[in-house]
Amino acid sequence: MTWLVEQPLPILFCGIVAAATCAAALVHSGRRGYLYGLITTLVLTGTLLLVEQLVVTQAEEVAATLDRLAADLERNDPDAVVRHISEAAPGLRQEARSRLAQVRIDEAKIKHNLAVEVYARREPPRATASFNGVIVGGDHQGAVKHQRYARFFVLRFRRENGQWRVVDYEDHDPREGL
């Protein structure tokens, strides 16, 4: 049932089909019952869309964490970036600080193929996010400018103190396997 609170398109599609069916039946027959069905369909569709917007699933929390991480990368804020990494991964925290000290990032984009899988029954809960990402930037000296770095990323998260933190990652050339 998570599809109900993660994507508005199925709700919208079903609502439009049901409303169009009721409207067509109303026009064809003129019966008042179809008018009530149309009104009910519109109210129910609106209510479900509101619920979809208000309920934030764990997968949506992970996606929001990725958006904040990308924004922190674009701000070139190593401390903020490292806060997204688990303290249980000190090597990864150091690697992030070291790499960010060498580069200036102009853009950090997560492409539309983001897939998040949450393992809520584990303790602590875990999640995996996979996506194509593009980073555009250069070095601090200006020798390299606007270099485009496209990769397929797999980030593994653990929920710590109510926040999703990165514990590990992989990256690959997105053209591999073509």
Backbone as CSV, one residue per row, in Angstrom:
resi,resn,N_x,N_y,N_z,CA_x,CA_y,CA_z,C_x,C_y,C_z
1,MET,0.805,-1.211,0.000,0.000,0.000,0.000,0.842,1.267,0.000
2,THR,2.172,1.150,0.015,2.983,2.364,0.040,2.844,3.174,-1.235
3,TRP,2.416,2.553,-2.334,2.218,3.300,-3.577,1.224,4.431,-3.365
4,LEU,0.294,4.237,-2.421,-0.727,5.242,-2.164,-0.148,6.528,-1.598
5,VAL,0.930,6.417,-0.822,1.485,7.612,-0.173,2.831,8.039,-0.745
6,GLU,3.294,7.369,-1.788,4.571,7.759,-2.385,4.428,8.400,-3.757
7,GLN,3.365,8.103,-4.470,3.208,8.621,-5.819,1.790,9.166,-6.013
8,PRO,1.647,10.420,-6.436,0.303,10.955,-6.674,-0.315,10.498,-8.000
9,LEU,0.503,10.042,-8.945,-0.017,9.704,-10.276,-1.054,8.583,-10.278
10,PRO,-0.879,7.479,-9.537,-1.934,6.453,-9.544,-3.256,6.984,-8.987
11,ILE,-3.180,7.795,-7.947,-4.398,8.377,-7.370,-5.070,9.272,-8.400
12,LEU,-4.273,10.119,-9.016,-4.797,11.052,-10.004,-5.396,10.308,-11.203
13,PHE,-4.702,9.302,-11.695,-5.191,8.523,-12.836,-6.525,7.861,-12.511
14,CYS,-6.588,7.163,-11.379,-7.832,6.484,-10.992,-8.959,7.488,-10.771
15,GLY,-8.649,8.619,-10.153,-9.654,9.652,-9.911,-10.202,10.228,-11.209
16,ILE,-9.325,10.494,-12.163,-9.757,11.049,-13.455,-10.621,10.051,-14.213
17,VAL,-10.203,8.778,-14.226,-10.980,7.756,-14.926,-12.362,7.609,-14.284
18,ALA,-12.404,7.543,-12.958,-13.689,7.388,-12.267,-14.578,8.624,-12.471
19,ALA,-13.996,9.813,-12.375,-14.779,11.044,-12.568,-15.290,11.137,-14.000
20,ALA,-14.454,10.799,-14.970,-14.881,10.847,-16.375,-16.002,9.845,-16.636
21,THR,-15.905,8.666,-16.018,-16.951,7.662,-16.175,-18.272,8.159,-15.595
22,CYS,-18.210,8.725,-14.400,-19.428,9.271,-13.771,-19.997,10.427,-14.590
23,ALA,-19.120,11.301,-15.084,-19.582,12.452,-15.877,-20.232,11.986,-17.173
24,ALA,-19.625,11.008,-17.830,-20.203,10.490,-19.081,-21.552,9.825,-18.813
25,ALA,-21.644,9.060,-17.740,-22.913,8.415,-17.389,-23.969,9.460,-17.039
26,LEU,-23.575,10.521,-16.367,-24.502,11.599,-16.014,-25.041,12.284,-17.263
27,VAL,-24.143,12.610,-18.190,-24.559,13.271,-19.429,-25.471,12.347,-20.247
28,HIS,-25.107,11.079,-20.304,-25.879,10.127,-21.119,-27.258,9.841,-20.527
29,SER,-27.317,9.631,-19.197,-28.585,9.219,-18.585,-29.335,10.348,-17.892
30,GLY,-28.610,11.343,-17.414,-29.243,12.444,-16.688,-29.655,12.067,-15.270
31,ARG,-29.269,10.905,-14.791,-29.641,10.467,-13.445,-28.807,11.180,-12.396
32,ARG,-29.482,11.555,-11.327,-28.850,12.290,-10.235,-27.813,11.444,-9.485
33,GLY,-27.975,10.159,-9.465,-27.036,9.273,-8.778,-25.621,9.395,-9.324
34,TYR,-25.515,9.612,-10.622,-24.189,9.778,-11.229,-23.549,11.108,-10.821
35,LEU,-24.372,12.111,-10.577,-23.852,13.382,-10.077,-23.262,13.188,-8.686
36,TYR,-23.977,12.441,-7.838,-23.447,12.154,-6.496,-22.164,11.328,-6.583
37,GLY,-22.130,10.387,-7.517,-20.915,9.594,-7.725,-19.754,10.457,-8.174
38,LEU,-20.015,11.416,-9.060,-18.977,12.329,-9.532,-18.441,13.179,-8.382
39,ILE,-19.341,13.725,-7.583,-18.920,14.553,-6.443,-18.121,13.719,-5.443
40,THR,-18.595,12.516,-5.152,-17.881,11.625,-4.232,-16.493,11.287,-4.757
41,THR,-16.412,11.007,-6.054,-15.121,10.685,-6.673,-14.149,11.854,-6.545
42,LEU,-14.624,13.062,-6.818,-13.755,14.239,-6.723,-13.291,14.485,-5.282
43,VAL,-14.203,14.341,-4.326,-13.840,14.534,-2.915,-12.850,13.457,-2.467
44,LEU,-13.106,12.212,-2.829,-12.215,11.115,-2.445,-10.831,11.279,-3.079
45,THR,-10.789,11.650,-4.350,-9.500,11.871,-5.027,-8.733,13.002,-4.352
46,GLY,-9.403,14.097,-4.057,-8.752,15.220,-3.368,-8.231,14.826,-1.997
47,THR,-9.023,14.039,-1.260,-8.604,13.586,0.071,-7.377,12.683,-0.025
48,LEU,-7.397,11.751,-0.965,-6.246,10.854,-1.128,-4.990,11.627,-1.553
49,LEU,-5.138,12.624,-2.411,-3.984,13.445,-2.802,-3.440,14.218,-1.605
50,LEU,-4.312,14.700,-0.745,-3.877,15.398,0.463,-3.126,14.453,1.397
51,VAL,-3.663,13.249,1.587,-2.988,12.251,2.428,-1.615,11.931,1.848
52,GLU,-1.538,11.770,0.524,-0.258,11.462,-0.125,0.769,12.554,0.159
53,GLN,0.343,13.800,0.167,1.262,14.909,0.428,1.677,14.979,1.896
54,LEU,0.774,14.637,2.808,1.049,14.782,4.241,1.873,13.641,4.826
55,VAL,1.726,12.444,4.281,2.439,11.279,4.804,3.815,11.205,4.146
56,VAL,4.849,11.200,4.971,6.217,11.085,4.473,6.730,9.692,4.839
57,THR,6.991,8.882,3.828,7.482,7.527,4.059,8.987,7.556,4.317
58,GLN,9.511,6.442,4.790,10.951,6.359,5.019,11.723,6.492,3.711
59,ALA,11.188,5.957,2.634,11.865,6.102,1.335,11.916,7.578,0.935
60,GLU,10.852,8.316,1.189,10.852,9.744,0.882,11.826,10.500,1.792
61,GLU,11.982,10.039,3.040,12.971,10.647,3.941,14.383,10.446,3.404
62,VAL,14.671,9.253,2.898,15.993,8.980,2.317,16.219,9.877,1.106
63,ALA,15.209,10.000,0.250,15.330,10.871,-0.931,15.565,12.324,-0.512
64,ALA,14.884,12.770,0.533,15.083,14.141,1.026,16.495,14.313,1.585
65,THR,17.015,13.284,2.241,18.391,13.325,2.738,19.366,13.472,1.572
66,LEU,19.120,12.737,0.494,19.980,12.850,-0.696,19.912,14.259,-1.287
67,ASP,18.721,14.844,-1.312,18.582,16.212,-1.827,19.375,17.201,-0.973
68,ARG,19.316,17.028,0.355,20.095,17.917,1.249,21.593,17.698,1.058
69,LEU,21.996,16.443,0.871,23.407,16.131,0.638,23.891,16.798,-0.648
70,ALA,23.095,16.727,-1.714,23.462,17.369,-2.978,23.556,18.887,-2.796
71,ALA,22.629,19.474,-2.046,22.671,20.920,-1.802,23.915,21.298,-1.007
72,ASP,24.293,20.484,-0.021,25.501,20.758,0.766,26.756,20.631,-0.093
73,LEU,26.752,19.683,-1.039,27.876,19.566,-1.967,27.987,20.819,-2.831
74,GLU,26.847,21.304,-3.332,26.857,22.511,-4.165,27.307,23.746,-3.390
75,ARG,27.048,23.763,-2.085,27.495,24.894,-1.251,28.966,24.749,-0.861
76,ASN,29.571,23.622,-1.241,30.968,23.353,-0.895,31.188,23.462,0.607
77,ASP,30.295,22.806,1.347,30.331,22.829,2.808,30.705,21.439,3.329
78,PRO,32.008,21.171,3.501,32.440,19.823,3.906,31.852,19.389,5.251
79,ASP,31.715,20.319,6.203,31.164,19.942,7.507,29.724,19.455,7.375
80,ALA,28.936,20.143,6.551,27.545,19.739,6.341,27.481,18.395,5.622
81,VAL,28.354,18.185,4.651,28.384,16.914,3.922,28.729,15.779,4.880
82,VAL,29.722,15.976,5.718,30.161,14.927,6.644,29.065,14.602,7.670
83,ARG,28.214,15.565,7.994,27.110,15.289,8.927,26.124,14.274,8.364
84,HIS,26.132,14.069,7.065,25.263,13.067,6.450,25.877,11.668,6.514
85,ILE,27.105,11.567,6.973,27.815,10.289,7.034,27.839,9.801,8.478
86,SER,27.581,8.533,8.661,27.540,7.927,9.989,28.895,8.038,10.688
87,GLU,28.850,8.274,11.985,30.086,8.272,12.780,30.676,6.873,12.844
88,ALA,29.868,5.860,12.531,30.350,4.477,12.495,31.171,4.199,11.242
89,ALA,31.311,5.219,10.363,32.091,5.077,9.129,33.176,6.151,9.091
90,PRO,34.145,6.099,10.023,35.156,7.159,10.086,36.016,7.243,8.828
91,GLY,36.280,6.122,8.188,37.064,6.144,6.949,36.346,6.903,5.848
92,LEU,35.046,6.713,5.751,34.247,7.408,4.743,34.173,8.909,5.052
93,ARG,34.069,9.242,6.327,34.050,10.659,6.722,35.373,11.330,6.333
94,GLN,36.475,10.652,6.577,37.790,11.202,6.235,37.962,11.303,4.726
95,GLU,37.502,10.284,4.004,37.590,10.309,2.538,36.800,11.500,1.981
96,ALA,35.617,11.741,2.524,34.799,12.862,2.054,35.508,14.186,2.304
97,ARG,36.050,14.367,3.515,36.775,15.610,3.822,37.980,15.798,2.897
98,SER,38.711,14.730,2.658,39.897,14.799,1.824,39.541,15.164,0.382
99,ARG,38.536,14.501,-0.170,38.148,14.784,-1.555,37.564,16.188,-1.712
100,LEU,36.745,16.607,-0.749,36.117,17.926,-0.848,37.134,19.055,-0.681
101,ALA,38.238,18.779,0.001,39.283,19.793,0.145,40.007,20.054,-1.175
102,GLN,39.907,19.115,-2.111,40.621,19.227,-3.374,39.794,19.837,-4.501
103,VAL,38.468,19.887,-4.344,37.609,20.295,-5.455,36.652,21.418,-5.065
104,ARG,36.136,22.058,-6.091,35.059,23.033,-5.937,33.891,22.501,-6.768
105,ILE,32.733,22.335,-6.163,31.586,21.755,-6.850,30.616,22.868,-7.243
106,ASP,30.276,22.892,-8.529,29.318,23.877,-9.035,27.894,23.323,-9.047
107,GLU,27.758,22.044,-9.382,26.451,21.394,-9.439,26.570,19.967,-8.934
108,ALA,25.524,19.516,-8.248,25.404,18.115,-7.836,23.955,17.718,-8.060
109,LYS,23.712,16.880,-9.052,22.347,16.537,-9.458,22.085,15.041,-9.328
110,ILE,20.913,14.734,-8.814,20.422,13.366,-8.737,19.429,13.206,-9.886
111,LYS,19.663,12.231,-10.736,18.799,12.037,-11.898,17.501,11.321,-11.496
112,HIS,16.598,11.191,-12.440,15.245,10.719,-12.154,15.121,9.214,-11.933
113,ASN,16.203,8.486,-12.032,16.108,7.036,-11.842,16.347,6.628,-10.382
114,LEU,16.209,7.550,-9.453,16.414,7.244,-8.027,15.486,6.111,-7.598
115,ALA,16.079,5.080,-6.999,15.319,3.959,-6.434,15.782,3.777,-4.995
116,VAL,14.837,3.793,-4.078,15.156,3.642,-2.654,14.467,2.394,-2.138
117,GLU,15.237,1.547,-1.478,14.688,0.355,-0.844,14.983,0.466,0.649
118,VAL,13.935,0.373,1.454,14.065,0.517,2.906,13.891,-0.844,3.555
119,TYR,14.764,-1.133,4.500,14.696,-2.373,5.277,14.323,-1.977,6.700
120,ALA,13.041,-1.692,6.896,12.559,-1.132,8.165,12.570,-2.145,9.295
121,ARG,12.545,-3.430,8.983,12.495,-4.454,10.042,13.844,-4.713,10.673
122,ARG,14.898,-4.215,10.052,16.237,-4.370,10.638,16.384,-3.389,11.779
123,GLU,17.254,-3.676,12.681,17.496,-2.764,13.800,18.972,-2.428,13.853
124,PRO,19.398,-1.210,13.626,18.542,-0.093,13.218,18.112,-0.238,11.762
125,PRO,17.042,0.468,11.375,16.580,0.390,9.987,17.685,0.775,9.005
126,ARG,17.663,0.146,7.854,18.654,0.397,6.799,17.927,0.764,5.511
127,ALA,18.657,1.360,4.592,18.097,1.689,3.283,19.216,1.705,2.257
128,THR,18.861,1.448,1.025,19.791,1.537,-0.093,19.168,2.444,-1.149
129,ALA,19.947,3.396,-1.616,19.497,4.296,-2.680,20.431,4.124,-3.866
130,SER,19.863,3.933,-5.046,20.675,3.826,-6.255,20.151,4.843,-7.262
131,PHE,21.087,5.470,-7.972,20.703,6.537,-8.895,21.895,6.960,-9.730
132,ASN,21.599,7.589,-10.855,22.630,8.269,-11.629,22.780,9.665,-11.043
133,GLY,24.008,10.084,-10.908,24.280,11.423,-10.409,25.312,12.107,-11.280
134,VAL,25.216,13.426,-11.323,26.171,14.215,-12.079,26.704,15.315,-11.182
135,ILE,28.021,15.397,-11.126,28.695,16.461,-10.384,29.493,17.262,-11.395
136,VAL,29.352,18.576,-11.333,30.101,19.474,-12.207,30.938,20.366,-11.315
137,GLY,32.219,20.449,-11.611,33.096,21.286,-10.788,34.506,21.300,-11.310
138,GLY,35.393,21.716,-10.451,36.791,21.799,-10.834,37.667,21.851,-9.597
139,ASP,38.932,22.201,-9.807,39.837,22.303,-8.671,39.862,23.749,-8.161
140,HIS,40.403,23.924,-6.972,40.435,25.256,-6.350,41.388,26.218,-7.056
141,GLN,42.379,25.695,-7.741,43.353,26.550,-8.426,42.819,27.097,-9.748
142,GLY,41.761,26.508,-10.275,41.199,26.975,-11.539,41.791,26.302,-12.765
143,ALA,42.671,25.322,-12.560,43.256,24.618,-13.707,42.207,23.761,-14.409
144,VAL,41.280,23.217,-13.640,40.184,22.421,-14.186,38.896,23.140,-13.814
145,LYS,38.089,23.456,-14.856,36.823,24.160,-14.619,35.685,23.399,-15.267
146,HIS,34.565,23.361,-14.615,33.321,22.795,-15.143,33.497,21.399,-15.726
147,GLN,34.257,20.579,-15.051,34.414,19.185,-15.449,33.158,18.422,-15.041
148,ARG,32.612,17.634,-15.944,31.396,16.855,-15.676,31.804,15.449,-15.258
149,TYR,31.261,14.990,-14.111,31.579,13.685,-13.554,30.257,12.944,-13.367
150,ALA,29.922,12.040,-14.280,28.673,11.279,-14.215,28.971,9.876,-13.696
151,ARG,28.202,9.455,-12.706,28.402,8.136,-12.101,27.056,7.530,-11.728
152,PHE,27.043,6.208,-11.620,25.905,5.508,-11.041,26.280,5.224,-9.591
153,PHE,25.498,5.738,-8.669,25.802,5.620,-7.243,24.860,4.636,-6.561
154,VAL,25.412,3.920,-5.583,24.629,3.106,-4.656,25.078,3.530,-3.268
155,LEU,24.169,4.140,-2.512,24.472,4.581,-1.150,23.697,3.716,-0.172
156,ARG,24.366,3.297,0.875,23.728,2.509,1.924,23.592,3.407,3.156
157,PHE,22.392,3.408,3.717,22.064,4.266,4.845,21.696,3.435,6.065
158,ARG,21.876,4.061,7.225,21.398,3.499,8.489,20.701,4.632,9.221
159,ARG,19.585,4.323,9.862,18.857,5.333,10.624,19.493,5.464,11.996
160,GLU,19.967,6.681,12.295,20.628,6.960,13.573,20.022,8.221,14.172
161,ASN,19.509,8.105,15.369,18.915,9.247,16.075,17.891,9.981,15.217
162,GLY,17.054,9.223,14.515,15.991,9.797,13.707,16.432,10.348,12.362
163,GLN,17.703,10.189,12.005,18.221,10.703,10.736,18.814,9.549,9.925
164,TRP,18.709,9.659,8.608,19.341,8.681,7.726,20.773,9.136,7.457
165,ARG,21.735,8.264,7.760,23.152,8.569,7.577,23.781,7.539,6.633
166,VAL,24.679,8.014,5.788,25.387,7.142,4.847,26.416,6.317,5.620
167,VAL,26.434,5.012,5.364,27.433,4.144,5.997,28.405,3.570,4.972
168,ASP,28.009,3.584,3.698,28.869,3.009,2.665,28.332,3.464,1.310
169,TYR,29.183,3.389,0.302,28.724,3.732,-1.045,29.566,2.996,-2.074
170,GLU,29.018,2.917,-3.275,29.728,2.419,-4.455,29.416,3.399,-5.571
171,ASP,30.321,3.509,-6.509,30.007,4.257,-7.724,30.634,3.553,-8.912
172,HIS,29.927,3.639,-10.030,30.356,2.974,-11.255,30.093,3.901,-12.428
173,ASP,30.790,3.634,-13.517,30.510,4.340,-14.757,29.094,3.948,-15.189
174,PRO,28.199,4.913,-15.433,26.818,4.566,-15.785,26.694,3.840,-17.125
175,ARG,27.729,3.869,-17.937,27.686,3.184,-19.240,28.099,1.735,-19.138
176,GLU,28.597,1.285,-17.970,29.007,-0.107,-17.816,27.802,-1.016,-17.981
177,GLY,28.001,-2.105,-18.640,26.955,-3.071,-18.820,26.044,-2.780,-19.997
178,LEU,26.343,-1.716,-20.767,25.516,-1.425,-21.934,25.901,-2.300,-23.100
